[in-house]
């Protein structure tokens, strides 16, 4: 009897769908603020769009080519496609149920989503005017017929498929199609508030209500409109024409992407069968690519739902903490000559990195700046700093990866812009994506050149730095900075491969290096000592690395895994379940950092990296992992990992069944890792702000409010109630640099009656202020070393 071999891995596509189900759990969780739940519905939808454009499209191609090869999860292509579609239909149904519940909760909060059937008379006037002025000029209705070719449906756009008929003659009808505008007109219309109630209407319904005004030339008196959406294959096909530049090939390929093969038709399940059948027949769609849905598509737009809620409808904003070593108006390069610094986003401010670029751009001793760009913000301050450096005579080298999926057009734009300004632009490396997150500064110091570097886990994108959990090392340590410089030489000099003693660079050595680190833990465990690994990443799907982890678990190595997204390990198999624990954390911020900790026999080694453990990262991309040598920085990373492992609020157990069960350990106390790590960073990096406060003073209340809203640790001194000593006043004078007379409120009646016109010394004023504290200016804020009269409150920023 032949025993069927058990596949040791979870299928990649099904694991990804399980991750997106965790996002949907956030939309369903009643403890998540209401408008944040709406946003998670949008994230779920956007994720699913990209999944279809990329992964489902690949599976579909394998089905079409009748490819009999099995995928990583051991499932044939056609069976996998069927399994994906079944799961997606279930997820779509759940998302619709969750959406309906959210709408009901909004109504309890006096916020109403109204459609074309719910409008009050005064709202009708408002909607009609809005439609005529803003919407109608952007609509292009298309009449459909059997004789004419079916119009091209844009990828990810929402369309209204319309059936026009006559109430007394239903057999006479016509079909039409209208694309719902997605750029020129907002998806949501906020209607005038009435009796404390707020109203929002979808653009789709504004168009539905106005259908008679769109088709006035016909005699139809009955209109039905149902949303449909097509998702297309997003794979880029780059030709081999050697006469074209890589940029030209990319631009042509992007144009072809926009007419890619349809991989999904999502439609309103209430659509009449005749209208749906007509669309499917004209588009020649496979039944397997059809997915029924609700009345509205492109829920991704709910990521930008109007900001009409109350404060309790949103997460409390956690203001990024300024690094205690990086004070404003002080040289960052000078700081780095003394010690390494690490930034943890979004808990700390990305502005520190921008400040570093700005400093390098104007420092006359800086000779060259280099950076790798994978994704940047639309109005990128990073690129603006680089342009400023060029204008200041610096040599600027920018490695821009043109094949950053869905950011290709933006990167082509920045590539051309930087090139026009005089930057040395390198558009990636043939056959290898540049995914590493590196910046490099070369500065002349004394009689030599010194390198400075930034090595990170996330993109140089000030937008995502506010919502992605990432880490970045700033260093002048020659062990790291000189090898970052060497890597830029690799980019510039015909890709001549060098050797690296400290940086771990894929595809050259990363796989073998981490395999060796695991082998070391295996040897330690086999010798009777404690072998230990703690690995945090976005995705773990590389078969060889997963087999290595299994080998380590069977050898007795204790393995803790924190993996946000795709996860291919079966942690409950015989021989490994005792030594592997795996969780995924999905919360308000997107966990994006990659941190690898190896016990190393008690002398642990920690690395941050741009790379997940996937075949593409280890085999086909320029990625960098960087050792952390500074003990204080290692402690910060250890604390992050420790806090995440004890999360019992937003972590899910990664099991073989993809059940997404919440990890409810230590229920005697609540642990939520993202909030807990923010508090850790806050306590470590933010000095206590002491405010001399008069609660009856509006300026003092404004100062206190500013401190509270910006997340400062505050020590409130109510000096009118508790008194103030001469020594405290002298301390204020010293830390603010203000003479005593400047601390006096000279418009007070007490001053005018008893002290105006008198020549008094500082010591005399100190005694007067201690005896008559109502004369003290307010609010005065002290951070331990410096002080400021916080008028206006923004003055506090000068002593952060």
C-alpha positions in Angstrom: 0.0 0.0 0.0 1.4 3.4 -1.1 1.1 6.0 1.7 0.1 9.5 0.4 2.8 12.0 1.2 1.6 14.8 3.5 2.4 18.2 2.3 4.3 20.0 5.0 3.3 23.5 3.9 0.1 25.7 3.9 -0.8 27.0 0.4 0.4 30.5 -0.1 -2.9 31.8 -1.6 -5.0 30.3 1.1 -2.7 31.7 3.8 -3.0 35.2 2.2 -6.8 34.9 2.3 -6.5 34.0 5.9 -4.5 37.2 6.5 -7.2 39.2 4.8 -9.8 37.5 7.0 -7.8 39.0 10.0 -8.3 42.4 8.5 -12.0 41.7 8.3 -12.0 40.7 11.9 -10.9 44.2 12.8 -13.9 45.6 10.8 -16.1 43.3 12.9 -14.5 43.9 16.3 -16.9 46.0 18.4 -14.0 47.3 20.5 -12.6 49.0 17.4 -13.9 52.6 17.0 -16.7 52.8 14.5 -15.1 54.9 11.8 -11.9 52.8 12.1 -14.0 49.7 11.4 -15.3 51.4 8.2 -11.6 52.0 7.2 -10.8 48.3 7.8 -13.7 47.4 5.4 -11.9 49.6 2.9 -8.5 47.9 3.6 -10.0 44.5 3.2 -11.5 45.4 -0.2 -8.3 47.0 -1.5 -6.3 44.0 -0.4 -8.7 41.7 -2.2 -8.4 43.8 -5.4 -4.6 43.4 -5.4 -4.9 39.7 -4.6 -7.0 39.2 -7.7 -4.9 41.4 -9.9 -1.7 39.5 -9.1 -2.1 36.1 -7.4 -5.4 34.9 -8.8 -4.3 36.1 -12.2 -1.3 33.9 -12.0 -3.4 30.9 -10.9 -5.8 31.6 -13.7 -3.0 31.6 -16.2 -1.9 28.2 -15.0 -5.4 26.9 -15.3 -5.7 28.2 -18.9 -2.4 26.6 -19.8 -3.5 23.4 -18.3 -0.4 23.4 -16.1 -0.4 20.2 -14.0 2.3 21.3 -11.6 1.3 21.6 -8.0 1.8 24.8 -6.1 3.6 25.2 -2.8 0.5 24.2 -0.8 0.2 21.0 -2.8 -3.0 22.0 -4.7 -3.5 21.6 -8.4 -4.1 24.9 -10.2 -7.8 24.3 -11.1 -8.6 23.0 -7.6 -6.8 25.9 -6.0 -8.7 28.4 -8.2 -12.0 26.8 -7.1 -11.0 26.9 -3.5 -10.0 30.5 -3.7 -13.3 31.5 -5.3 -15.3 29.6 -2.6 -13.3 31.4 0.1 -13.7 34.8 -1.6 -17.4 34.4 -1.9 -17.6 33.6 1.8 -15.5 36.6 2.7 -17.6 38.9 0.5 -20.7 37.6 2.2 -19.2 38.3 5.6 -18.0 41.7 4.6 -21.5 42.7 3.4 -22.9 41.5 6.8 -20.3 43.5 8.7 -20.9 46.5 6.5 -24.7 46.4 7.2 -24.0 46.1 11.0 -21.7 49.1 10.8 -24.4 51.1 9.0 -26.8 50.3 11.8 -24.3 51.3 14.5 -23.8 54.6 12.6 -27.6 55.2 12.7 -27.5 54.8 16.5 -24.8 57.6 16.5 -27.2 59.8 14.4 -25.1 59.3 11.2 -27.2 58.0 8.3 -26.2 56.5 4.9 -29.1 57.4 2.7 -29.8 56.2 -0.8 -31.9 57.4 -3.7 -35.1 56.1 -2.0 -34.6 57.9 1.4 -34.2 61.5 0.4 -36.3 64.2 2.2 -37.6 67.1 0.1 -34.9 69.5 1.1 -32.2 66.9 0.4 -33.7 66.3 -3.0 -33.0 69.9 -4.0 -29.5 69.7 -2.6 -28.7 66.4 -4.5 -30.2 67.6 -7.8 -28.1 70.8 -7.7 -25.0 68.8 -6.8 -25.7 66.3 -9.6 -26.1 69.0 -12.3 -23.2 71.1 -11.2 -20.6 68.5 -10.2 -21.5 65.0 -11.4 -23.3 65.3 -14.8 -20.3 66.9 -16.6 -18.2 63.9 -15.6 -20.6 61.2 -16.9 -20.4 59.5 -20.2 -23.4 57.1 -20.6 -23.0 54.3 -23.2 -25.9 52.6 -24.8 -25.4 48.8 -25.1 -26.7 46.6 -27.9 -26.1 43.1 -29.4 -24.8 44.7 -32.6 -22.1 46.9 -31.2 -18.9 45.9 -29.5 -19.0 45.9 -25.7 -17.1 48.9 -24.2 -13.8 48.3 -22.4 -14.3 48.2 -18.6 -11.4 49.8 -16.7 -9.6 47.8 -14.1 -11.0 48.4 -10.5 -13.5 51.1 -11.7 -17.1 50.9 -10.6 -19.8 50.9 -13.3 -23.5 51.1 -13.2 -25.2 48.6 -15.5 -28.6 50.1 -16.2 -31.8 48.6 -17.5 -34.2 51.1 -19.0 -37.8 50.0 -19.5 -41.5 51.2 -19.5 -43.8 50.3 -16.6 -46.7 49.5 -18.9 -44.6 47.8 -21.6 -41.8 45.8 -19.7 -41.0 43.9 -22.9 -39.6 47.1 -24.3 -36.2 47.8 -22.7 -32.6 48.9 -23.3 -29.3 48.5 -21.6 -26.7 51.2 -20.7 -23.5 51.6 -18.9 -22.1 54.5 -16.8 -18.7 54.6 -15.1 -18.9 56.1 -11.6 -16.2 58.8 -11.5 -13.4 58.0 -9.1 -11.1 61.1 -9.3 -13.0 64.1 -10.5 -15.9 63.6 -8.0 -15.7 62.3 -4.4 -17.3 58.9 -3.8 -19.3 60.3 -0.8 -21.6 63.3 -0.6 -22.2 64.8 2.8 -25.7 66.2 2.9 -26.7 69.1 5.1 -27.1 68.3 8.8 -30.6 68.4 10.3 -31.7 68.2 13.9 -28.3 67.0 15.0 -28.3 64.2 12.4 -25.7 63.8 9.8 -26.3 62.3 6.4 -24.0 60.7 3.8 -24.9 59.5 0.3 -22.9 57.4 -2.1 -22.1 58.9 -5.5 -23.6 55.7 -7.0 -27.0 56.6 -5.5 -26.7 60.3 -6.5 -26.4 58.9 -10.1 -29.2 56.4 -9.5 -31.6 59.1 -8.4 -30.7 61.2 -11.4 -31.1 58.6 -14.1 -34.1 60.3 -15.7 -31.9 63.4 -16.1 -29.2 61.3 -17.8 -31.6 59.7 -20.4 -34.1 62.4 -21.1 -34.2 61.7 -24.9 -35.8 58.3 -24.4 -39.4 57.4 -23.5 -38.5 55.1 -20.7 -40.0 55.7 -17.3 -38.4 52.9 -15.2 -34.7 52.8 -14.4 -32.7 50.1 -12.6 -29.0 50.4 -11.9 -26.6 47.7 -10.5 -22.9 48.0 -9.8 -20.4 45.9 -11.6 -16.6 45.9 -11.4 -13.9 44.2 -13.3 -10.5 43.2 -11.9 -7.7 42.6 -14.5 -4.4 40.8 -14.6 -1.7 43.2 -13.3 1.3 41.2 -14.5 3.8 43.3 -16.5 5.1 41.9 -19.8 8.4 43.6 -20.5 9.6 43.0 -24.1 13.2 42.3 -25.2 13.6 45.2 -27.7 17.2 46.3 -27.1 16.6 49.6 -28.9 14.3 50.8 -26.1 15.4 52.0 -22.7 14.1 50.2 -19.6 11.9 53.2 -18.9 10.3 53.0 -22.3 9.7 49.3 -21.9 8.1 49.9 -18.5 5.8 52.6 -19.9 4.7 50.4 -22.7 4.1 47.5 -20.3 2.0 49.7 -18.0 -0.2 50.6 -20.9 -0.7 46.9 -21.6 -1.5 46.2 -18.0 -4.5 48.6 -18.2 -6.1 46.3 -20.8 -5.1 43.1 -19.0 -7.2 39.9 -19.0 -10.3 40.1 -16.7 -9.8 37.8 -13.7 -13.0 38.7 -11.8 -16.4 40.2 -12.5 -17.9 41.4 -9.2 -21.6 42.2 -9.5 -24.6 43.2 -7.5 -26.4 39.9 -6.7 -29.7 41.6 -7.3 -28.9 42.3 -11.0 -31.6 40.9 -13.4 -30.5 37.7 -15.0 -31.0 39.0 -18.5 -28.7 42.0 -17.9 -26.0 39.9 -16.2 -26.2 37.3 -18.9 -25.8 40.0 -21.6 -22.7 41.4 -19.9 -21.1 38.0 -19.4 -21.8 37.0 -23.0 -20.4 40.2 -24.5 -17.3 40.1 -22.3 -16.8 36.3 -22.9 -16.2 35.7 -19.3 -15.6 32.3 -17.7 -18.2 31.4 -15.1 -15.4 30.7 -12.6 -14.5 34.4 -12.7 -17.9 35.7 -11.6 -18.4 36.8 -8.0 -21.7 38.0 -6.6 -21.6 40.9 -4.2 -23.7 43.7 -2.7 -25.1 47.0 -3.9 -21.8 48.8 -3.6 -18.4 47.8 -4.9 -15.0 49.4 -4.4 -15.3 49.4 -0.7 -11.7 50.4 -0.7 -13.1 54.0 -1.0 -14.2 53.6 2.6 -10.6 54.1 3.6 -11.3 57.8 2.8 -14.8 58.0 4.4 -15.7 61.6 5.3 -14.4 62.8 8.6 -17.8 63.6 10.2 -17.5 61.4 13.3 -17.0 62.3 17.0 -13.6 61.8 18.7 -14.7 58.4 20.1 -15.3 57.2 16.6 -11.6 57.2 15.9 -8.5 55.8 17.4 -6.8 58.2 19.8 -3.9 59.8 17.9 -0.6 58.7 19.2 1.8 61.6 18.4 5.2 60.4 17.2 7.8 60.8 19.9 10.9 62.8 19.2 14.1 60.8 19.8 15.8 62.1 22.9 19.2 62.4 21.2 17.9 64.3 18.1 17.0 67.7 19.3 15.9 70.4 17.0 18.5 72.7 15.5 21.4 70.3 16.5 23.5 68.4 13.9 22.4 64.8 13.4 25.7 63.9 11.7 27.6 65.1 14.8 25.4 62.9 17.0 26.1 59.9 14.8 29.8 60.3 15.1 29.3 59.5 18.8 26.7 56.7 18.7 24.2 54.8 16.6 20.5 55.9 16.7 17.5 53.8 15.8 14.1 55.1 14.9 10.9 53.1 15.4 8.0 54.1 13.2 5.2 55.2 13.7 6.1 55.6 17.4 8.9 58.1 16.5 8.9 60.8 13.9 10.0 60.3 10.3 11.0 64.0 10.3 14.3 63.0 11.9 15.3 61.3 8.6 14.1 64.3 6.6 16.2 66.5 8.9 19.2 64.3 8.2 18.7 64.7 4.4 18.2 68.5 4.8 21.3 68.8 6.9 23.4 66.8 4.3 22.0 68.9 1.5 23.4 72.2 2.9 26.5 70.9 4.8 29.5 72.1 2.6 31.5 69.1 3.7 29.0 66.6 2.3 30.2 65.4 -1.1 27.6 62.8 -2.1 24.2 61.4 -1.1 22.8 58.1 -2.2 19.4 56.5 -1.6 17.4 53.6 -2.8 13.8 54.4 -3.7 11.1 51.7 -3.9 8.0 53.7 -2.9 7.7 57.4 -2.0 4.9 59.8 -1.2 3.2 61.7 -4.0 4.5 65.0 -2.8 7.7 63.5 -1.5 9.7 65.6 0.9 12.4 63.0 0.6 12.8 63.7 -3.1 12.5 67.5 -2.5 15.5 67.2 -0.1 17.4 65.4 -2.7 16.6 68.0 -5.3 17.8 70.7 -2.8 21.1 68.8 -2.4 21.6 68.7 -6.2 21.0 72.5 -6.3 23.6 72.9 -3.5 26.2 71.2 -5.6 26.1 67.7 -4.1 26.4 64.6 -6.2 23.2 62.6 -5.7 22.8 59.0 -6.7 19.3 57.6 -6.7 18.5 53.9 -7.3 14.8 53.9 -8.3 13.1 50.5 -8.7 10.8 50.9 -11.6 9.2 47.6 -11.0 7.7 48.4 -7.6 4.3 46.9 -8.1 1.5 49.5 -8.6 4.0 52.4 -8.0 5.7 52.0 -11.4 4.2 55.1 -12.9 5.0 57.3 -9.9 8.6 56.0 -9.9 9.0 56.7 -13.6 7.9 60.3 -12.9 10.4 60.7 -10.1 13.1 59.1 -12.1 12.6 61.6 -14.9 12.3 64.5 -12.5 15.5 63.7 -10.7 17.4 63.0 -13.9 16.3 66.4 -15.3 17.7 68.1 -12.2 21.1 66.4 -12.5 20.9 63.3 -10.2 22.7 60.1 -11.2 19.6 57.9 -11.5 19.9 54.1 -11.7 16.7 52.3 -12.7 17.2 49.1 -10.9 19.2 46.1 -11.9 18.2 43.8 -14.8 16.8 40.6 -13.3 16.9 41.9 -9.8 14.5 44.2 -7.9 16.2 46.6 -5.6 14.1 46.3 -2.4 16.7 47.4 0.1 16.0 50.5 2.2 19.3 52.4 2.2 20.6 55.9 2.4 24.3 57.0 2.3 26.1 60.2 3.0 29.8 60.8 2.1 31.4 63.7 4.0 34.9 65.1 4.0 36.3 65.2 7.5 39.9 66.2 8.2 42.1 64.6 5.6 39.7 61.7 4.7 36.2 60.9 3.7 33.7 59.4 6.2 30.5 57.5 5.4 27.2 57.8 7.2 24.3 55.4 6.5 20.6 54.6 7.1 19.5 51.0 6.9 15.8 50.4 7.3 12.9 47.9 7.1 10.4 50.2 5.3 10.2 52.7 2.5 11.3 56.3 2.5 7.6 57.4 2.6 6.5 60.0 5.1 2.9 58.9 4.6 3.3 55.2 5.4 5.7 56.0 8.2 2.7 57.2 10.1 0.9 53.9 9.9 3.5 51.2 9.2 5.5 49.7 12.0 9.1 49.9 10.8 12.7 50.4 12.1 15.6 52.4 10.7 19.2 52.5 11.9 21.2 55.7 11.6 24.9 55.1 11.9 28.5 56.3 11.2 29.9 53.0 12.4 32.4 52.1 9.6 31.5 48.5 9.9 28.1 49.3 8.5 28.4 52.7 6.8 31.4 51.7 4.7 29.6 48.6 3.5 26.5 50.6 2.6 28.9 52.8 0.5 30.3 49.6 -1.1 26.8 48.6 -2.0 26.2 51.9 -3.8 29.4 51.2 -5.7 27.9 47.9 -6.7 24.9 49.8 -8.1 27.0 52.3 -10.0 29.9 50.1 -11.3 28.4 47.5 -13.5 27.1 45.5 -10.6 30.5 44.1 -9.6 29.8 41.8 -6.6 31.8 42.6 -3.5 32.1 40.7 -0.2 30.5 42.0 3.0 31.6 41.1 6.5 28.8 42.8 8.3 25.8 43.5 6.0 23.9 40.5 4.7 23.0 41.0 1.1 20.6 39.0 -1.0 20.6 37.3 -3.4 24.3 36.8 -2.7 24.6 35.6 0.9 21.3 36.2 2.8 19.9 32.7 2.4 23.2 30.9 3.3 23.8 33.3 6.2 20.5 32.7 7.9 20.7 29.0 7.3 24.1 29.1 9.1 22.6 31.0 12.0 19.9 28.4 12.3 22.5 25.6 12.1 24.3 27.3 15.0 21.1 27.2 17.1 20.6 23.5 16.1 24.2 22.7 17.3 23.6 24.6 20.5 20.4 22.7 21.2 22.0 19.3 20.4 24.8 20.1 22.9 22.2 20.4 25.7 22.1 24.1 25.9 19.2 26.4 25.0 18.8 27.0 21.3 16.4 29.9 20.6 15.2 32.0 17.7 12.7 34.8 17.5 11.8 35.8 14.0 9.5 38.7 13.0 8.5 39.3 9.4 5.6 40.0 7.0 5.7 36.7 5.1 7.3 33.3 5.6 6.8 31.1 2.6 10.2 30.1 1.3 10.3 26.2 1.3 14.0 25.8 2.1 13.8 28.3 5.0 10.7 26.6 6.3 12.3 23.2 6.2 15.3 24.6 8.1 12.9 25.9 10.8 11.3 22.4 11.0 14.8 20.9 11.3 15.6 23.3 14.2 12.3 22.6 16.0 12.9 18.8 15.7 16.4 19.4 17.2 14.9 21.1 20.2 15.4 24.8 19.2 12.7 27.0 20.8 11.2 29.1 17.9 8.9 32.1 18.3 7.4 33.6 15.1 5.6 36.8 14.6 4.3 36.9 11.0 1.7 39.4 9.9 0.8 38.0 6.5 1.5 34.9 4.5 2.6 32.0 6.6 3.4 28.6 5.2 4.4 26.5 8.2 2.2 23.8 9.7 3.1 24.4 13.4 1.1 21.5 14.7 2.9 18.6 13.0 4.3 15.8 15.1 7.8 16.6 16.2 7.7 20.3 15.8 4.6 21.5 17.7 6.4 21.4 21.1 9.0 24.0 19.9 7.2 26.3 17.5 4.8 29.1 18.5 3.5 31.5 15.8 1.3 34.6 16.0 0.1 37.3 13.7 -0.7 40.9 14.9 -3.2 43.0 13.0 -4.1 46.3 14.6 -4.3 50.0 14.0 -0.8 50.1 12.5 0.5 47.7 9.8 3.3 45.5 11.2 6.0 45.8 8.6 9.4 45.5 10.3 11.6 42.4 9.9 13.6 41.6 13.0 15.6 38.3 13.4 17.0 37.4 16.8 19.2 34.3 17.4 20.1 33.2 21.0 23.6 32.4 19.9 24.4 30.5 23.2 23.5 33.5 25.4 25.3 36.2 23.3 22.3 37.0 21.2 22.6 38.5 17.7 19.8 40.7 16.3 19.3 41.9 12.7 16.9 44.2 11.0 16.1 43.6 7.4 14.2 44.7 4.3 13.5 41.1 3.3 10.9 38.6 4.2 11.6 34.9 3.9 10.1 34.4 0.5 11.8 33.0 -2.7 11.6 36.4 -4.4 13.3 38.2 -1.5 16.1 35.7 -1.1 16.6 34.8 -4.8 15.7 37.7 -7.0 16.0 41.0 -5.0 18.7 43.2 -3.7 17.8 43.1 0.0 19.9 44.0 3.1 19.9 42.6 6.6 21.9 44.6 9.1 23.4 43.5 12.5 22.6 45.7 15.5 25.8 46.2 17.5 24.7 48.9 20.0 23.5 47.2 23.2 20.9 49.9 23.9 19.4 49.5 20.5 19.3 45.8 20.9 17.4 46.3 24.1 14.8 48.4 22.3 14.3 45.6 19.7 14.2 42.9 22.4 11.6 44.9 24.3 9.5 45.2 21.1 9.6 41.5 20.5 8.8 40.7 24.1 5.8 43.1 24.1 4.5 41.6 20.9 4.8 38.0 22.1 2.6 38.9 25.2 -0.1 40.6 23.1 -3.5 39.1 24.1 -5.7 41.7 22.4 -4.7 41.9 18.7 -2.6 38.7 18.1 -4.0 35.6 16.5 -2.5 32.1 16.6 -1.2 30.8 13.3 -2.4 27.2 13.2 -2.8 24.6 10.5 -6.5 25.3 10.0 -6.1 29.0 9.4 -8.7 29.6 12.1 -7.4 33.0 13.2 -8.2 32.3 16.8 -7.3 35.2 19.1 -4.3 34.6 21.3 -5.9 35.1 24.7 -3.1 34.3 27.1 -2.5 36.0 30.5 -6.1 37.2 30.6 -5.5 38.6 34.1 -4.0 41.6 32.4 -4.6 43.3 29.0 -1.6 43.6 26.7 -1.9 45.4 23.4 1.5 45.5 21.8 1.3 48.6 19.6 0.0 50.8 22.5 2.4 49.2 25.0 5.4 49.7 22.8 4.4 53.3 22.2 4.4 53.8 26.0 7.8 52.2 26.3 9.3 54.5 23.6 7.5 57.5 25.2 8.9 56.8 28.7 12.4 56.1 27.3 12.7 59.0 24.9 10.4 61.8 26.1 11.3 64.0 29.1 8.6 64.9 31.5 7.1 68.4 30.7 6.5 70.3 33.9 3.9 73.0 33.4 3.3 75.9 35.9 -0.4 76.0 35.4 -3.2 78.4 36.4 -6.5 76.5 35.6 -8.4 79.9 35.4 -6.2 81.2 32.7 -7.1 80.5 29.0 -3.5 80.7 27.9 -2.5 78.2 30.5 -5.3 75.9 29.7 -4.3 76.1 26.0 -0.7 75.1 26.9 -1.9 72.1 29.0 -4.2 71.0 26.2 -1.4 71.1 23.7 0.8 68.9 25.9 -2.0 66.4 26.4 -3.0 66.3 22.7 0.7 65.7 21.7 1.2 62.8 24.0 3.7 64.4 26.4 4.3 63.1 29.9 3.1 65.9 32.1 3.8 67.1 35.6 1.2 69.8 36.4 2.2 72.4 39.0 -0.8 74.4 40.2 1.3 77.2 41.7 -1.6 79.4 42.8 -2.9 76.6 45.0 0.3 74.9 46.0 2.6 78.0 46.1 6.0 78.5 44.5 9.4 78.9 46.2 12.1 81.4 45.4 14.4 78.5 44.4 11.8 77.3 41.8 11.6 80.8 40.3 15.4 80.9 40.1 15.3 77.6 38.3 12.7 78.9 35.9 15.0 81.9 35.2 18.0 79.7 34.6 16.2 77.3 32.3 14.3 79.9 30.3 17.1 82.4 30.2 14.7 85.1 31.1 15.4 87.8 33.7 12.9 88.1 36.6 11.1 91.2 35.2 10.2 89.3 32.0 8.4 86.7 34.2 6.1 89.4 35.6 2.6 90.0 34.4 2.9 93.7 34.1 -0.8 94.2 33.1 -2.1 92.9 36.4 -3.7 95.5 38.6 -1.5 94.4 41.5 1.6 95.3 39.5 0.2 98.6 38.4 -0.7 99.7 41.9 2.4 98.5 43.9 5.3 97.9 41.5 5.0 99.9 38.3 8.0 102.3 37.9 10.1 100.8 40.7 13.7 99.7 40.0 14.0 96.3 41.6 16.8 93.7 41.3 16.3 90.1 40.2 16.5 88.9 43.8 13.8 91.3 44.9 11.5 90.2 42.0 12.1 86.6 42.9 10.8 87.3 46.5 7.8 89.2 45.2 6.8 86.5 42.7 7.1 83.8 45.4 4.9 85.9 47.7 2.5 87.0 44.9 2.4 84.0 42.4 -0.5 85.5 40.5 2.1 87.9 39.0 3.9 85.0 37.3 3.6 84.7 33.5 1.9 81.6 32.4 2.1 78.9 31.3 5.8 78.2 31.8 6.9 74.7 30.6 10.2 73.0 31.6 11.5 69.8 30.2 14.2 69.2 32.8 17.0 71.1 31.1 15.2 73.9 29.2 12.2 76.1 29.8 9.9 78.3 27.7 7.0 80.7 28.2 4.5 78.8 26.1 2.7 81.7 24.4 1.5 80.4 22.0 1.5 76.7 23.0 3.5 75.8 19.8 6.6 77.4 21.5 6.9 74.2 23.4 8.3 72.6 20.3 11.5 74.6 20.9 12.4 72.6 24.0 11.3 69.1 22.8 
